[in-house]
Amino acid sequence: MKILLLPAYFFPEQAASSFLAENKYQAFADAGFDMVAYVPTPCRGISSEKRVEYCAKPHRSELMYDGKLLVHRFSLYSEGKSAILRALRYSLCWIKQFNRALIAKDINVIYLASTPPIQGMLGALLSKIKKVPFVYNLQDIFPDSLVGTGLARKGGVLWKIGREIENFTYRNAQIIIVISEDFKKNIMAKGVPEEKIAVIYNWVDEKAVVDVPREDNKLFDKYGLDRSLFYICYSGNIGLTQNMDMLLEVMEELKEEYPDIHLILVGEGAYKQQVEAIVARDELNNVHMIPFQPYEDISSVFSIGDVGLVISKPGVGANSVPSKTWSIMSASRPVLANFDENELRDIINKHRSGLFTKAGDKEAFKESILALYYNRAKCLEYGRNGRQFVINNLTRKAGTHRYVDVIKRFDNDAEV
């Protein structure tokens, strides 16, 4: 078996869910699959020095994962924060990956994920041309996600283009891996046959993400944080969809009456500068901003708060269960969710692993913060319950083995 991989982002780039791809590649290697990947020069979540190092030799090739993955890199400019330049970069990356993939030999399966949204069309076209199966990993539903963020209007030109891309991708994928039952319902309503769909929840490496007691958590000393305070922690992308404005409004309302309730934001993103400006303008000394941390410190990141936060604007997360939820649970922290009502609500409520409020409901959200603040014993109970849910359902081994099983369906050089 030889798998063709065409990720838009690749090691050493860092994002909140980078570990998922890395875990999959390791599982594929352990299963004996060979892989070849064509990837752009890294730019996301790395230092300028690391970027310069790769730019000095942009067309390098390297073997990874015990020699089972051959990586070919090509030159591409850094994405920056401009939406237009980022879209152009995605298009150029698509063209370069398409051209290189055309000449890739002895491919048995094409595996692609849904970031960026046009990536699925790349796999679909290559599948038709090369006559090999295409496995599509749907981590985000496009163009639904654009409607949720306000970047597109349902029925508008961009939405119609997105739906055509979506339909073409779904038609030409042999297997579509989705990350929730809600995702499955969404694409079945768009005409995708149930037999083409595999539901595999994102997981967490339960051995890598564990509870770090506050007295042992080095991030408190590194960033000068007072260990005696009550902390809400958000870790991930600080973007347009995470409803940071509402979150900061809540911290503004809490800062006088509850000076020992603080918020920690860990991450980067397109809205980070605006968040920093609001924090400075409103003198929010109860908000602390920390950059993305190395993966080896992931336990410290998700253990830094008394509570872990999952938040989005209304309409954005209707079909999504953010993978950070499982990391919060794995670190034995209660989940504080302000999110669209979906599977996430059902999981949190059924397994008593936190508190759920409807996306955009500021007063209910603030009340849930205070409920956990006043009941630390309940925080501990919710944290223990969440950890047990992960151990029972969402371990790295269970999740990656299901991906391996999907790929194995196309053994023996199967053709479309």
Phi, psi and omega in degrees: 000134176227125185254133174266123180245136180225063181284144177284338177228143185206157178315135013268017179297147183235133171215173186301328184247020181303326184299332182298313179295317181297320177297320179296314181299320178295319179295320177298318179296316180297331179280355178092008179283142169270149181222148171227135183231142174242116190225152179280166174306130184293147178214333188273129173068025178235163180285160177297328178295319179293322178298315179298321180301316180284326179292334180294334177220072190291335186258034180287157171235147182208153176259137180225169177054061177058034177080006182273343180241119176261119183254124174250123180257150176226159185285137175201142184291159180292145189287328180065196184250355179286126180297323181292314180294326179292317178297320178295320179297318177301318182294317178295320177299317179302313182295315181295318179293322178299312181297319180287323180293331180301326184263001177293134186254155172059038179274133178257329182215140171256128179237123179222148173257173193267019176241122356285175187300331181281355184294327179298322178297327177299311179296321181296316179296315181296325178297318180293319184285315186271351178059045175230155183295150179238122175255121185251122180261107186269099179265344181208137183264114181251134012265009180307320182296327179290324177295319180298327181272353182086004181279345178216156179250133179301125184093351179282176184299311182298321179296317180296319177297316179299320179293324177295316177299316181299311182297318179298317180296312182297320181298324189258003172270136178281323176226135174245116178269122178246159189258007177197162175294328177295322175300317181299314179298321181299310185280336173294324177295341178264008173102006179282126179297141182300326183292345178273354190252133172239124178268115176228109180295145169299154187235184173224145174283098187296343177272337180270332181247103183227168178291125173251114180305146186304321182293340181257358185278110186292341182292334177296317179285320183299323184247015173063042182265139181282119184290347185274353184274167175262122187244134166259131183239129170247128178232125179149203181287129177260085187238198184284338188266351189274005177056046179295329180299313178296319180300316180289328174299319178296317180294327175297318181288334182271341195295329182277310184282331181232071185292348180262008171261117183236156179246135174245125176251118180247116177150187179226175176155172187295338183257006186296318180297320178295321178298314179300322180294318179294318179300317179291316182298316184268005179051052181276082179284001175261013178238128181238133181246128184233137178289166174308140180255157177301151184301329180295345178256017185298325178296319178295323180297309185279353175260355187289332180264159168285336184221142176256137189254135170235119189215147174203164173289156178300139177088352183273321188253028186304326183243012190250144168237096185303135183294340177299337178304317184289327178291322176300313180296318183297331178275010178062042177244144176291146178269125174252106187248132169236095199209164174298145183286113181203208180302327181302314178301315183296318181294313181298315183289316183296320185260009175047057185243016178160199180234138182242133172230156184290138181307130177088351179277091187294317183293318178296322179297314180297320178297324180292324175300312183293326178299318179285325178300320183276349182229079182293329178296322178293324176303313181296319180296313178300320179297316178296319180297319179295317178300318180293323177298318178298312181300323183281334192228333196228042179282160178301316183298315182296316182292312183291327178296328178291324175295317178300318180298322178296314180297323182296341178298338184253025177292172180064036175054044181298144177246163180294000000 
